[in-house]
Amino acid sequence: MIKKRSRLLPTPMLSVLLLIVWLMLQNSVAPGQLLLGAVLAIAIPMLTYRFWEPQPDLQKPWRLISYFLRVIMDIIIANLQVSLLILNPRAKFRPAFVHYPLELEEKFPITLLASTITLTPGTVSAYLTLDGRHLIIHALDVEDEQELIDEIRQRYERPLKEIFEC
């Protein structure tokens, strides 16, 4: 669900993120830095919001944290799996392009899904079809295409669908 934007804070999550990044870059939480960071965190989104597409509302932020932790763990595990595959001289790669049918319809969650797939070693989101209904994924080692599709749907797409209620 997409709501109308507020004029003062058209993207509140971006404003919070900008403030945090500003304070981290300054390595200070002095009152002057807080004030300047707050001004930038409000001004930048106000000046740029016309260029942004409306984003779906984050319905379950705690679920997003668990999603983030799952992705981090999957990246670590996939790094180890790909390393073992590459270092094994007898390994037979089974690369494949997989047409992944999307349940998601909103652009932002689809982008998050494609980014998650690309961040996980051994897979790359190569293309979103023009109708927006399929991701073309290249995988380094695919034993069963349907198993890969089911794993992506269960581990990544359904949680994103729940987080953004789309």
DSSP file (Angstrom, degrees, kcal/mol; ACC not computed):
  #  RESIDUE AA STRUCTURE BP1 BP2  ACC     N-H-->O    O-->H-N    N-H-->O    O-->H-N    TCO  KAPPA ALPHA  PHI   PSI    X-CA   Y-CA   Z-CA
    1    1 A M              0   0    0      0, 0.0    56,-2.1     0, 0.0     2,-0.5   0.000 360.0 360.0 360.0 133.3    0.0    0.0    0.0
    2    2 A I        -     0   0    0     54,-0.2     2,-0.2    52,-0.0     3,-0.0  -0.930 360.0-161.0-112.8 128.1    1.3    3.4   -1.0
    3    3 A K        -     0   0    0     -2,-0.5    52,-0.1    52,-0.4     2,-0.1  -0.658  30.4 -90.9-104.7 162.5    0.3    6.5    1.0
    4    4 A K        -     0   0    0     -2,-0.2     2,-0.2     1,-0.1    -1,-0.1  -0.437  49.9-111.5 -67.5 143.3    0.5   10.1    0.1
    5    5 A R        -     0   0    0     -2,-0.1     2,-0.2     1,-0.1    -1,-0.1  -0.491  19.1-122.8 -81.7 146.0    3.7   11.8    1.1
    6    6 A S        -     0   0    0      3,-0.6    -1,-0.1    -2,-0.2     5,-0.0  -0.600  16.7-135.6 -78.0 146.4    4.0   14.4    3.8
    7    7 A R  S    S+     0   0    0     -2,-0.2    -1,-0.1     1,-0.1    -2,-0.0   0.874 102.5  44.6 -73.2 -36.2    5.5   17.7    2.5
    8    8 A L  S    S+     0   0    0      1,-0.3    38,-0.2     2,-0.1    -1,-0.1   0.923 132.1  18.5 -75.3 -44.0    7.9   18.1    5.5
    9    9 A L        +     0   0    0      1,-0.1    -3,-0.6    36,-0.1    -1,-0.3  -0.691  67.7 165.7-126.6  79.1    9.0   14.5    5.6
   10   10 A P  S    S+     0   0    0      0, 0.0    -1,-0.1     0, 0.0    -4,-0.1   0.817  85.2  23.2 -66.1 -28.6    8.3   12.9    2.3
   11   11 A T  S  > S+     0   0    0     -3,-0.1     4,-2.1     1,-0.1     3,-0.3  -0.710  71.4 177.0-135.4  83.3   10.6   10.0    3.0
   12   12 A P  H  > S+     0   0    0      0, 0.0     4,-2.4     0, 0.0     5,-0.2   0.861  80.7  52.9 -60.4 -38.3   10.9    9.7    6.8
   13   13 A M  H  > S+     0   0    0      1,-0.2     4,-2.4     2,-0.2     5,-0.1   0.897 109.5  49.8 -65.6 -37.5   13.0    6.5    6.7
   14   14 A L  H  > S+     0   0    0     -3,-0.3     4,-3.0     2,-0.2    -1,-0.2   0.901 109.0  52.7 -64.9 -40.3   15.5    8.2    4.4
   15   15 A S  H  X S+     0   0    0     -4,-2.1     4,-2.3     2,-0.2    -2,-0.2   0.923 110.6  46.6 -61.3 -44.4   15.6   11.2    6.7
   16   16 A V  H  X S+     0   0    0     -4,-2.4     4,-2.4     2,-0.2    -1,-0.2   0.929 113.6  49.1 -62.6 -44.7   16.5    9.0    9.7
   17   17 A L  H  X S+     0   0    0     -4,-2.4     4,-2.8     1,-0.2     5,-0.2   0.913 110.3  50.6 -62.3 -43.0   19.1    7.2    7.6
   18   18 A L  H  X S+     0   0    0     -4,-3.0     4,-2.6     1,-0.2    -1,-0.2   0.906 110.4  49.7 -61.7 -41.7   20.6   10.5    6.4
   19   19 A L  H  X S+     0   0    0     -4,-2.3     4,-2.5     2,-0.2    -2,-0.2   0.931 112.6  47.0 -62.6 -45.3   20.8   11.8   10.0
   20   20 A I  H  X S+     0   0    0     -4,-2.4     4,-2.3     2,-0.2    -2,-0.2   0.933 113.4  47.7 -62.6 -46.3   22.5    8.6   11.2
   21   21 A V  H  X S+     0   0    0     -4,-2.8     4,-2.7     2,-0.2    -1,-0.2   0.909 111.1  52.2 -62.9 -41.3   25.0    8.5    8.3
   22   22 A W  H  X S+     0   0    0     -4,-2.6     4,-2.1    -5,-0.2    -2,-0.2   0.941 111.0  46.5 -58.8 -48.2   25.8   12.2    8.9
   23   23 A L  H  X>S+     0   0    0     -4,-2.5     5,-1.4     1,-0.2     4,-1.2   0.871 112.9  50.1 -64.8 -36.1   26.5   11.6   12.6
   24   24 A M  H  <5S+     0   0    0     -4,-2.3    -1,-0.2     2,-0.2    -2,-0.2   0.906 110.5  49.3 -68.3 -40.5   28.6    8.6   11.7
   25   25 A L  H  <5S+     0   0    0     -4,-2.7    -2,-0.2     1,-0.2    -1,-0.2   0.865 115.4  43.9 -65.2 -35.1   30.6   10.5    9.1
   26   26 A Q  H  <5S-     0   0    0     -4,-2.1    -1,-0.2    -5,-0.2    -2,-0.2   0.668  98.2-142.7 -82.1 -17.3   31.2   13.3   11.6
   27   27 A N  T  <5 +     0   0    0     -4,-1.2     2,-0.3    -5,-0.2    -3,-0.2   0.892  67.5  96.0  55.1  41.5   32.0   10.9   14.4
   28   28 A S      < -     0   0    0     -5,-1.4    -1,-0.2     2,-0.1    -2,-0.2  -0.990  57.8-163.8-158.7 146.6   30.2   13.2   16.8
   29   29 A V        +     0   0    0     -2,-0.3    -6,-0.0    -3,-0.1    -5,-0.0  -0.070  44.1 147.7-119.6  30.2   26.8   13.7   18.4
   30   30 A A     >  -     0   0    0      1,-0.1     4,-2.6    -7,-0.1     3,-0.4  -0.291  63.0-109.6 -61.1 150.8   27.5   17.3   19.4
   31   31 A P  H  > S+     0   0    0      0, 0.0     4,-2.5     0, 0.0     5,-0.2   0.864 119.0  52.9 -53.9 -39.0   24.5   19.6   19.4
   32   32 A G  H  > S+     0   0    0      2,-0.2     4,-2.6     1,-0.2     5,-0.2   0.903 110.7  46.6 -64.0 -40.6   25.8   21.5   16.3
   33   33 A Q  H  > S+     0   0    0     -3,-0.4     4,-2.8     2,-0.2     5,-0.2   0.882 111.6  51.6 -69.2 -38.3   26.2   18.2   14.4
   34   34 A L  H  X S+     0   0    0     -4,-2.6     4,-2.4     2,-0.2    -2,-0.2   0.923 112.7  45.9 -61.7 -43.8   22.8   17.0   15.4
   35   35 A L  H  X S+     0   0    0     -4,-2.5     4,-2.4    -5,-0.2    -2,-0.2   0.944 115.5  44.5 -65.9 -48.5   21.2   20.3   14.3
   36   36 A L  H  X S+     0   0    0     -4,-2.6     4,-2.5     1,-0.2     5,-0.2   0.915 114.4  50.4 -63.0 -42.6   23.1   20.4   11.0
   37   37 A G  H  X S+     0   0    0     -4,-2.8     4,-2.7     1,-0.2    -1,-0.2   0.897 110.6  49.7 -61.2 -40.8   22.4   16.6   10.4
   38   38 A A  H  X S+     0   0    0     -4,-2.4     4,-1.5     2,-0.2     5,-0.2   0.903 110.0  50.4 -65.7 -40.9   18.7   17.2   11.1
   39   39 A V  H  X S+     0   0    0     -4,-2.4     4,-3.0     1,-0.2     3,-0.2   0.932 114.7  43.7 -61.9 -45.7   18.5   20.1    8.7
   40   40 A L  H  X S+     0   0    0     -4,-2.5     4,-2.5     1,-0.2    -2,-0.2   0.894 110.3  55.9 -65.7 -39.7   20.2   18.1    5.9
   41   41 A A  H  < S+     0   0    0     -4,-2.7    -1,-0.2    -5,-0.2    -2,-0.2   0.773 117.0  36.2 -66.2 -25.6   18.0   15.0    6.7
   42   42 A I  H  X S+     0   0    0     -4,-1.5     4,-1.5    -3,-0.2    -2,-0.2   0.847 119.0  48.0 -90.5 -41.5   14.9   17.2    6.2
   43   43 A A  H  X S+     0   0    0     -4,-3.0     4,-2.3    -5,-0.2     5,-0.2   0.910 105.6  55.3 -70.4 -43.9   16.1   19.4    3.3
   44   44 A I  H  X S+     0   0    0     -4,-2.5     4,-1.6     1,-0.2    -1,-0.2   0.946 111.7  42.0 -60.8 -51.2   17.6   16.7    1.0
   45   45 A P  H  > S+     0   0    0      0, 0.0     4,-1.9     0, 0.0    -1,-0.2   0.886 113.2  54.6 -62.3 -35.5   14.4   14.6    0.8
   46   46 A M  H  < S+     0   0    0     -4,-1.5     4,-0.2     1,-0.2    -2,-0.2   0.883 112.3  43.6 -63.7 -36.7   12.3   17.8    0.4
   47   47 A L  H  < S+     0   0    0     -4,-2.3    -1,-0.2     1,-0.2    -3,-0.1   0.743 124.6  33.5 -78.9 -23.6   14.4   18.9   -2.5
   48   48 A T  H >< S+     0   0    0     -4,-1.6     3,-1.9    -5,-0.2     4,-0.4   0.508  85.0  97.2-111.9  -5.5   14.6   15.5   -4.2
   49   49 A Y  G >< S+     0   0    0     -4,-1.9     3,-1.3     1,-0.3    -1,-0.1   0.778  75.8  66.6 -62.8 -25.7   11.2   13.8   -3.5
   50   50 A R  G 3  S+     0   0    0      1,-0.3    -1,-0.3    -4,-0.2    -2,-0.1   0.762  99.7  52.5 -64.5 -22.7    9.8   14.8   -6.8
   51   51 A F  G <  S+     0   0    0     -3,-1.9     2,-0.3     2,-0.1    -1,-0.3   0.544  96.9  85.0 -88.9  -8.1   12.3   12.5   -8.5
   52   52 A W  S <  S-     0   0    0     -3,-1.3     3,-0.1    -4,-0.4     0, 0.0  -0.707  75.9-127.3 -98.6 143.7   11.4    9.5   -6.4
   53   53 A E        -     0   0    0     -2,-0.3    -2,-0.1     1,-0.1     2,-0.0  -0.602  44.7 -90.3 -78.7 149.6    8.6    7.0   -7.1
   54   54 A P        -     0   0    0      0, 0.0    -1,-0.1     0, 0.0   -50,-0.1  -0.374  45.8-141.9 -60.1 138.5    6.3    6.5   -4.1
   55   55 A Q        -     0   0    0    -52,-0.1   -52,-0.4    52,-0.1     3,-0.1  -0.768  18.0-104.9-103.3 148.2    7.5    3.6   -2.0
   56   56 A P        -     0   0    0      0, 0.0   -54,-0.2     0, 0.0     2,-0.1  -0.371  44.4-100.0 -67.2 151.6    5.3    1.0   -0.2
   57   57 A D        -     0   0    0    -56,-2.1     2,-0.9   107,-0.2   -55,-0.0  -0.455  29.4-117.0 -72.5 142.9    4.9    1.5    3.5
   58   58 A L        +     0   0    0      1,-0.2   106,-0.2    -2,-0.1    -1,-0.1  -0.730  36.7 178.1 -79.2 108.9    7.0   -0.7    5.8
   59   59 A Q  S    S+     0   0    0    104,-2.2   105,-0.2    -2,-0.9    -1,-0.2   0.828  71.0  27.4 -87.1 -33.7    4.4   -2.7    7.6
   60   60 A K    >>  +     0   0    0    103,-1.3     4,-1.3     1,-0.1     3,-0.6  -0.713  61.3 173.4-132.7  82.4    6.5   -5.0    9.8
   61   61 A P  H 3> S+     0   0    0      0, 0.0     4,-1.4     0, 0.0    -1,-0.1   0.833  81.0  56.8 -62.2 -32.6    9.9   -3.3   10.6
   62   62 A W  H 3> S+     0   0    0      1,-0.2     4,-1.6     2,-0.2     5,-0.1   0.856 104.1  53.7 -67.4 -31.9   10.8   -6.1   13.0
   63   63 A R  H <> S+     0   0    0     -3,-0.6     4,-2.2     1,-0.2    -1,-0.2   0.835 103.1  58.1 -68.0 -32.3   10.4   -8.6   10.2
   64   64 A L  H  X S+     0   0    0     -4,-1.3     4,-2.6     2,-0.2    -1,-0.2   0.879 103.0  52.8 -65.0 -37.6   12.8   -6.5    8.1
   65   65 A I  H  X S+     0   0    0     -4,-1.4     4,-2.3     2,-0.2    -2,-0.2   0.921 110.3  46.5 -64.2 -43.5   15.5   -6.9   10.8
   66   66 A S  H  X S+     0   0    0     -4,-1.6     4,-2.3     2,-0.2    -2,-0.2   0.874 111.6  52.6 -66.6 -35.0   15.1  -10.7   10.8
   67   67 A Y  H  X S+     0   0    0     -4,-2.2     4,-2.5     2,-0.2    -2,-0.2   0.936 109.0  49.5 -62.4 -46.3   15.2  -10.6    6.9
   68   68 A F  H  X S+     0   0    0     -4,-2.6     4,-2.3     1,-0.2    -2,-0.2   0.913 111.5  48.3 -59.4 -44.8   18.4   -8.6    7.0
   69   69 A L  H  X S+     0   0    0     -4,-2.3     4,-2.3     1,-0.2    -1,-0.2   0.889 110.5  51.9 -64.6 -38.7   20.0  -11.1    9.5
   70   70 A R  H  X S+     0   0    0     -4,-2.3     4,-2.6     2,-0.2    -2,-0.2   0.921 109.6  49.5 -62.0 -43.5   18.9  -14.0    7.3
   71   71 A V  H  X S+     0   0    0     -4,-2.5     4,-2.4     2,-0.2    -2,-0.2   0.911 109.5  51.5 -64.0 -42.1   20.5  -12.4    4.2
   72   72 A I  H  X S+     0   0    0     -4,-2.3     4,-2.0     2,-0.2    -1,-0.2   0.937 112.6  45.8 -59.3 -47.2   23.7  -11.8    6.1
   73   73 A M  H  X S+     0   0    0     -4,-2.3     4,-2.6     1,-0.2    -2,-0.2   0.905 112.0  51.4 -63.6 -41.2   23.9  -15.5    7.2
   74   74 A D  H  X S+     0   0    0     -4,-2.6     4,-2.8     1,-0.2    -1,-0.2   0.867 108.0  52.5 -64.5 -35.8   23.0  -16.7    3.7
   75   75 A I  H  X S+     0   0    0     -4,-2.4     4,-2.2     2,-0.2    -1,-0.2   0.921 110.9  47.2 -64.7 -43.3   25.8  -14.5    2.2
   76   76 A I  H  X S+     0   0    0     -4,-2.0     4,-1.8     2,-0.2    -2,-0.2   0.942 115.4  44.6 -63.2 -47.9   28.3  -16.1    4.6
   77   77 A I  H  X S+     0   0    0     -4,-2.6     4,-2.4     1,-0.2    -2,-0.2   0.917 113.2  50.6 -63.7 -43.8   27.2  -19.6    4.0
   78   78 A A  H  X S+     0   0    0     -4,-2.8     4,-2.9     1,-0.2     5,-0.3   0.869 106.4  56.0 -64.5 -36.1   27.0  -19.1    0.2
   79   79 A N  H  X S+     0   0    0     -4,-2.2     4,-2.3     2,-0.2    -1,-0.2   0.931 110.1  45.4 -58.8 -44.9   30.6  -17.6    0.3
   80   80 A L  H  X S+     0   0    0     -4,-1.8     4,-2.5     2,-0.2    -2,-0.2   0.915 113.6  49.3 -65.1 -42.9   31.8  -20.9    1.9
   81   81 A Q  H  X S+     0   0    0     -4,-2.4     4,-2.1     2,-0.2    -2,-0.2   0.920 113.4  45.5 -63.6 -44.5   29.8  -23.0   -0.6
   82   82 A V  H  X S+     0   0    0     -4,-2.9     4,-2.6     2,-0.2     5,-0.2   0.898 111.9  52.9 -67.2 -39.4   31.1  -21.2   -3.6
   83   83 A S  H  X S+     0   0    0     -4,-2.3     4,-2.6    -5,-0.3    -2,-0.2   0.934 110.7  46.5 -60.4 -46.4   34.7  -21.3   -2.3
   84   84 A L  H  X S+     0   0    0     -4,-2.5     4,-1.3     1,-0.2    -1,-0.2   0.887 112.5  50.9 -62.7 -39.1   34.5  -25.0   -1.8
   85   85 A L  H  < S+     0   0    0     -4,-2.1     6,-0.2    -5,-0.2    -2,-0.2   0.910 113.9  43.5 -64.8 -43.0   33.1  -25.5   -5.2
   86   86 A I  H  < S+     0   0    0     -4,-2.6    -2,-0.2     1,-0.2    -1,-0.2   0.878 114.3  49.4 -71.9 -38.2   35.8  -23.4   -6.8
   87   87 A L  H  < S+     0   0    0     -4,-2.6    -1,-0.2    -5,-0.2    -2,-0.2   0.683  89.3  92.4 -76.8 -17.6   38.6  -25.0   -4.9
   88   88 A N    ><  -     0   0    0     -4,-1.3     3,-1.4    -5,-0.2    -4,-0.0  -0.684  63.5-159.1 -80.1 113.7   37.5  -28.5   -5.6
   89   89 A P  T 3  S+     0   0    0      0, 0.0    -1,-0.2     0, 0.0    -4,-0.0   0.747  90.7  50.3 -67.1 -21.6   39.4  -29.6   -8.7
   90   90 A R  T 3  S+     0   0    0      2,-0.1     2,-0.1    -3,-0.0    -2,-0.1   0.389  82.1 124.1 -95.6   3.5   36.8  -32.3   -9.5
   91   91 A A    <   -     0   0    0     -3,-1.4     2,-0.6    -6,-0.2    -6,-0.0  -0.407  49.7-151.6 -69.0 137.4   33.8  -30.1   -9.2
   92   92 A K        -     0   0    0     -2,-0.1     2,-0.1     2,-0.0    -1,-0.1  -0.940  13.6-142.4-110.2 111.9   31.5  -30.0  -12.1
   93   93 A F        -     0   0    0     -2,-0.6    48,-0.2     1,-0.1    47,-0.0  -0.441  10.8-164.5 -72.1 145.7   29.7  -26.7  -12.4
   94   94 A R  B     -a  141   0A   0     46,-0.5    48,-2.9    -2,-0.1    -1,-0.1  -0.600  16.7-176.1-127.8  70.0   26.1  -26.7  -13.5
   95   95 A P        +     0   0    0      0, 0.0     2,-0.3     0, 0.0    45,-0.2  -0.333   8.6 169.7 -68.9 150.6   25.4  -23.1  -14.5
   96   96 A A  E     -B  139   0B   0     43,-2.0    43,-2.7     2,-0.0     2,-0.6  -0.991  37.5-128.6-158.5 150.2   21.9  -22.1  -15.5
   97   97 A F  E     -B  138   0B   0     -2,-0.3     2,-0.5    41,-0.2    41,-0.2  -0.918  33.1-161.9 -96.8 126.7   19.6  -19.2  -16.3
   98   98 A V  E     -B  137   0B   0     39,-3.4    39,-2.8    -2,-0.6     2,-0.9  -0.934  15.8-140.0-115.5 130.2   16.4  -19.7  -14.3
   99   99 A H  E     -B  136   0B   0     -2,-0.5    37,-0.2    37,-0.2    50,-0.1  -0.800  23.3-161.5 -87.7 109.9   13.1  -17.9  -15.0
  100  100 A Y  E     -B  135   0B   0     35,-3.5    35,-2.4    -2,-0.9     2,-0.4  -0.838  10.0-140.4 -98.6 114.6   11.8  -17.0  -11.6
  101  101 A P  E     -B  134   0B   0      0, 0.0     2,-0.3     0, 0.0    33,-0.2  -0.619  22.3-136.5 -76.7 124.7    8.1  -16.2  -11.5
  102  102 A L        -     0   0    0     31,-2.9     8,-0.0    -2,-0.4    51,-0.0  -0.578  26.4-175.5 -85.3 139.7    7.4  -13.3   -9.2
  103  103 A E        +     0   0    0     -2,-0.3    -1,-0.1    50,-0.0     2,-0.1   0.669  68.2  89.0 -93.5 -28.3    4.6  -13.0   -6.7
  104  104 A L        +     0   0    0      1,-0.1    -2,-0.1     5,-0.1    54,-0.0  -0.360  49.4 178.8 -68.9 148.6    5.6   -9.5   -5.8
  105  105 A E        +     0   0    0     61,-0.3     2,-0.2    -2,-0.1    -1,-0.1   0.626  51.4  90.2-122.2 -27.7    4.1   -6.7   -7.8
  106  106 A E  S  > S-     0   0    0      1,-0.1     4,-1.6    60,-0.1     5,-0.1  -0.481  72.4-133.4 -75.6 144.0    5.6   -3.4   -6.3
  107  107 A K  H  > S+     0   0    0      1,-0.2     4,-2.5     2,-0.2     5,-0.2   0.895  99.5  54.4 -65.0 -42.6    8.8   -2.2   -7.8
  108  108 A F  H  > S+     0   0    0      1,-0.2     4,-2.4     2,-0.2    -1,-0.2   0.941 109.8  44.4 -64.0 -49.4   10.7   -1.5   -4.6
  109  109 A P  H  > S+     0   0    0      0, 0.0     4,-2.4     0, 0.0    -1,-0.2   0.866 112.9  53.3 -62.7 -33.2   10.2   -5.0   -3.1
  110  110 A I  H  X S+     0   0    0     -4,-1.6     4,-2.8     2,-0.2    -2,-0.2   0.910 108.7  49.9 -64.6 -40.2   11.2   -6.5   -6.4
  111  111 A T  H  X S+     0   0    0     -4,-2.5     4,-2.5     2,-0.2    -1,-0.2   0.909 110.3  49.7 -63.1 -42.2   14.3   -4.4   -6.4
  112  112 A L  H  X S+     0   0    0     -4,-2.4     4,-2.5     2,-0.2    -2,-0.2   0.908 111.8  48.7 -62.7 -41.4   15.1   -5.6   -2.9
  113  113 A L  H  X S+     0   0    0     -4,-2.4     4,-2.4     2,-0.2    -2,-0.2   0.941 112.3  47.4 -62.9 -47.9   14.6   -9.2   -4.0
  114  114 A A  H  X S+     0   0    0     -4,-2.8     4,-2.1     1,-0.2    11,-0.4   0.895 113.4  48.9 -61.7 -40.1   16.8   -8.8   -7.0
  115  115 A S  H  X S+     0   0    0     -4,-2.5     4,-2.5     2,-0.2    -1,-0.2   0.905 109.8  51.6 -65.9 -41.4   19.5   -7.1   -4.9
  116  116 A T  H  X S+     0   0    0     -4,-2.5     4,-1.3     2,-0.2    -2,-0.2   0.923 110.2  48.8 -61.2 -44.6   19.3   -9.9   -2.3
  117  117 A I  H  < S+     0   0    0     -4,-2.4     6,-0.3     1,-0.2     3,-0.3   0.913 113.3  47.4 -61.9 -42.7   19.8  -12.6   -5.0
  118  118 A T  H  < S+     0   0    0     -4,-2.1    -1,-0.2     1,-0.2    -2,-0.2   0.852 108.2  55.0 -68.9 -35.0   22.7  -10.7   -6.5
  119  119 A L  H  < S+     0   0    0     -4,-2.5    -1,-0.2    -5,-0.1    -2,-0.2   0.784  91.2  84.5 -68.3 -26.4   24.4  -10.2   -3.1
  120  120 A T  S >< S-     0   0    0     -4,-1.3     3,-1.7    -3,-0.3   -45,-0.1  -0.685  91.8-116.6 -81.7 116.4   24.3  -13.9   -2.4
  121  121 A P  T 3  S+     0   0    0      0, 0.0     3,-0.1     0, 0.0   -39,-0.1  -0.185  97.1  33.8 -54.9 139.3   27.4  -15.5   -4.0
  122  122 A G  T 3  S+     0   0    0      1,-0.2    18,-3.1    -4,-0.1     2,-0.3   0.224 109.2  72.7  99.8 -12.7   26.6  -18.0   -6.7
  123  123 A T  E <   -C  139   0B   0     -3,-1.7     2,-0.4    -6,-0.3    16,-0.2  -0.981  52.6-176.0-135.1 148.5   23.5  -16.2   -8.0
  124  124 A V  E     -C  138   0B   0     14,-2.2    14,-3.0    -2,-0.3     2,-0.9  -0.991  28.2-130.4-141.7 131.5   22.9  -13.0  -10.0
  125  125 A S  E     +C  137   0B   0    -11,-0.4    12,-0.2    -2,-0.4     3,-0.1  -0.744  32.9 176.8 -78.2 110.5   19.7  -11.3  -11.0
  126  126 A A  E     -     0   0B   0     10,-2.7     2,-0.3    -2,-0.9    11,-0.2   0.784  53.6  -4.3 -90.3 -29.0   20.4  -10.8  -14.6
  127  127 A Y  E     -C  136   0B   0      9,-1.5     9,-3.6   -13,-0.0     2,-0.5  -0.974  47.0-141.1-167.0 143.2   17.1   -9.3  -15.9
  128  128 A L  E     -C  135   0B   0     -2,-0.3     7,-0.2     7,-0.2    -3,-0.0  -0.969  40.8-118.3-107.1 123.8   13.6   -8.3  -15.0
  129  129 A T    >   -     0   0    0      5,-2.6     3,-2.1    -2,-0.5     5,-0.1  -0.185  24.1-110.1 -61.3 156.3   11.2   -9.1  -17.9
  130  130 A L  T 3  S+     0   0    0      1,-0.3    -1,-0.1     2,-0.1    -2,-0.0   0.805 119.3  54.7 -60.5 -30.8    9.4   -6.2  -19.5
  131  131 A D  T 3  S-     0   0    0      1,-0.0    -1,-0.3     3,-0.0    -2,-0.1   0.562 107.6-128.1 -79.6  -6.0    6.1   -7.3  -18.0
  132  132 A G  S <  S+     0   0    0     -3,-2.1    -2,-0.1     2,-0.2     3,-0.1   0.698  81.0 107.6  71.4  20.1    7.6   -7.3  -14.5
  133  133 A R  S    S+     0   0    0      1,-0.2   -31,-2.9   -32,-0.1     2,-0.4   0.545  72.0  42.1-107.7  -9.7    6.5  -10.8  -13.8
  134  134 A H  E     -B  101   0B   0    -33,-0.2    -5,-2.6    -5,-0.1     2,-0.4  -0.998  58.9-151.5-140.4 141.9    9.7  -12.8  -14.0
  135  135 A L  E     -BC 100 128B   0    -35,-2.4   -35,-3.5    -2,-0.4     2,-0.7  -0.916  18.0-141.6-102.2 137.2   13.3  -12.4  -12.9
  136  136 A I  E     -BC  99 127B   0     -9,-3.6   -10,-2.7    -2,-0.4    -9,-1.5  -0.906  25.7-170.0 -98.2 119.1   16.0  -14.0  -14.9
  137  137 A I  E     -BC  98 125B   0    -39,-2.8   -39,-3.4    -2,-0.7     2,-0.6  -0.913  16.0-150.9-115.1 132.5   18.5  -15.4  -12.5
  138  138 A H  E     -BC  97 124B   0    -14,-3.0   -14,-2.2    -2,-0.4     2,-0.4  -0.907  18.2-170.5-100.3 127.4   21.9  -16.8  -13.4
  139  139 A A  E     -BC  96 123B   0    -43,-2.7   -43,-2.0    -2,-0.6     3,-0.3  -0.930  22.8-143.1-118.8 143.2   23.1  -19.4  -10.9
  140  140 A L  S    S+     0   0    0    -18,-3.1   -46,-0.5    -2,-0.4     2,-0.4   0.860  91.6  17.9 -71.4 -38.4   26.6  -20.9  -10.7
  141  141 A D  B     +a   94   0A   0    -19,-0.3     2,-0.6   -48,-0.2    -1,-0.3  -0.874  69.6 173.9-143.6 104.5   25.5  -24.4   -9.8
  142  142 A V        +     0   0    0    -48,-2.9     3,-0.2    -2,-0.4    -3,-0.0  -0.943  12.7 167.9-118.8 115.2   21.9  -25.6  -10.2
  143  143 A E  S    S+     0   0    0     -2,-0.6     2,-0.4     1,-0.3    -1,-0.2   0.862  82.7  13.5 -85.9 -42.8   21.0  -29.2   -9.6
  144  144 A D     >  -     0   0    0      1,-0.1     4,-1.8     2,-0.0    -1,-0.3  -0.958  62.0-158.5-140.0 115.7   17.2  -28.6   -9.7
  145  145 A E  H  > S+     0   0    0     -2,-0.4     4,-2.4     1,-0.2     5,-0.2   0.901  95.8  52.3 -60.9 -42.8   15.7  -25.3  -11.0
  146  146 A Q  H  > S+     0   0    0      1,-0.2     4,-2.7     2,-0.2    -1,-0.2   0.865 106.8  53.5 -64.6 -35.1   12.4  -25.8   -9.1
  147  147 A E  H  > S+     0   0    0      2,-0.2     4,-2.3     1,-0.2    -1,-0.2   0.900 109.3  48.7 -65.0 -40.6   14.3  -26.3   -5.9
  148  148 A L  H  X S+     0   0    0     -4,-1.8     4,-2.4     2,-0.2     5,-0.2   0.921 112.1  48.9 -63.8 -44.2   16.1  -23.0   -6.4
  149  149 A I  H  X S+     0   0    0     -4,-2.4     4,-2.5     1,-0.2    -2,-0.2   0.928 112.4  47.9 -60.6 -46.5   12.8  -21.2   -7.2
  150  150 A D  H  X S+     0   0    0     -4,-2.7     4,-2.5     1,-0.2     5,-0.2   0.889 111.4  50.7 -63.2 -39.7   11.2  -22.7   -4.1
  151  151 A E  H  X S+     0   0    0     -4,-2.3     4,-2.9     2,-0.2     5,-0.3   0.928 112.0  45.9 -65.9 -44.8   14.2  -21.7   -1.9
  152  152 A I  H  X>S+     0   0    0     -4,-2.4     4,-2.3     1,-0.2     5,-2.0   0.917 114.0  49.6 -63.2 -42.9   14.2  -18.1   -3.1
  153  153 A R  I  <>S+     0   0    0     -4,-2.5     5,-2.7    -5,-0.2    -2,-0.2   0.931 117.4  39.8 -62.0 -45.6   10.4  -17.8   -2.8
  154  154 A Q  I  <5S+     0   0    0     -4,-2.5    -2,-0.2    -5,-0.2    -1,-0.2   0.912 123.1  37.3 -72.4 -43.6   10.5  -19.2    0.8
  155  155 A R  I  <5S+     0   0    0     -4,-2.9    -3,-0.2    -5,-0.2    -2,-0.2   0.806 135.7   5.8 -82.4 -29.9   13.6  -17.4    2.1
  156  156 A Y  I  X5S+     0   0    0     -4,-2.3     4,-1.9    -5,-0.3    -3,-0.2   0.774 121.5  49.0-123.2 -51.0   13.3  -14.0    0.4
  157  157 A E  I  ><S+     0   0    0     -5,-2.0     4,-2.5     1,-0.2     5,-0.2   0.940 110.7  47.7 -69.7 -46.6   10.2  -13.2   -1.6
  158  158 A R  H  ><S+     0   0    0     -5,-2.7     4,-2.1    -6,-0.2    -1,-0.2   0.917 112.0  49.9 -63.4 -42.6    7.5  -14.3    0.9
  159  159 A P  H  > S+     0   0    0      0, 0.0     4,-2.8     0, 0.0    -1,-0.2   0.917 112.0  49.0 -60.1 -39.5    9.2  -12.4    3.8
  160  160 A L  H  X S+     0   0    0     -4,-1.9     4,-2.3     2,-0.2    -2,-0.2   0.894 109.4  52.4 -64.7 -38.1    9.4   -9.3    1.6
  161  161 A K  H  X>S+     0   0    0     -4,-2.5     5,-1.3     1,-0.2     4,-0.8   0.880 113.0  44.8 -62.5 -37.9    5.8   -9.7    0.7
  162  162 A E  H  <5S+     0   0    0     -4,-2.1    -2,-0.2    -5,-0.2    -1,-0.2   0.899 111.2  52.7 -72.7 -41.7    4.9   -9.9    4.4
  163  163 A I  H  <5S+     0   0    0     -4,-2.8  -104,-2.2     1,-0.2  -103,-1.3   0.910 123.7  27.6 -61.0 -44.0    7.2   -6.9    5.3
  164  164 A F  H  <5S-     0   0    0     -4,-2.3    -1,-0.2  -106,-0.2    -2,-0.2   0.436  99.5-133.4-100.3  -0.9    5.6   -4.6    2.7
  165  165 A E  T  <5       0   0    0     -4,-0.8    -3,-0.2    -5,-0.2    -4,-0.1   0.935 360.0 360.0  45.4  58.8    2.1   -6.3    2.6
  166  166 A C      <       0   0    0     -5,-1.3   -61,-0.3    -6,-0.2    -4,-0.1   0.346 360.0 360.0-131.5 360.0    2.0   -6.3   -1.1
